[in-house]
């Protein structure tokens, strides 16, 4: 993909990545609770990482998150494998919306679901505005 005009071709594209919950990924470790289970901020970061992987943007382009709605439905222990899937559900100009879900790879239990919106930007132009 070379520019935002090609984004509508992304509709329906999906990517799945697997993560393993480590001690550093727990709610206790990231300050979002006191339990040694997957922290919601980490689940969100994994979901966002997979949305970026779906886009597979060329050098000089990136995407920034603009909206997140995430339900963390079930706990995951340290050592659990989690598959996170992101699917493009909408693309208009530079705006791309994704459906995301996370499942335990062993039981296939749904751990989280949501929607993430990202906007494709030119890196230099974006940073130049700061």
Beta strands, then each sheet from edge to edge (+ up, - down):
strand 1: 14-20
strand 2: 61-72
strand 3: 81-92
strand 4: 95-104
strand 5: 110-122
sheet 1: 1+ 3- 4+ 5- 2+
end
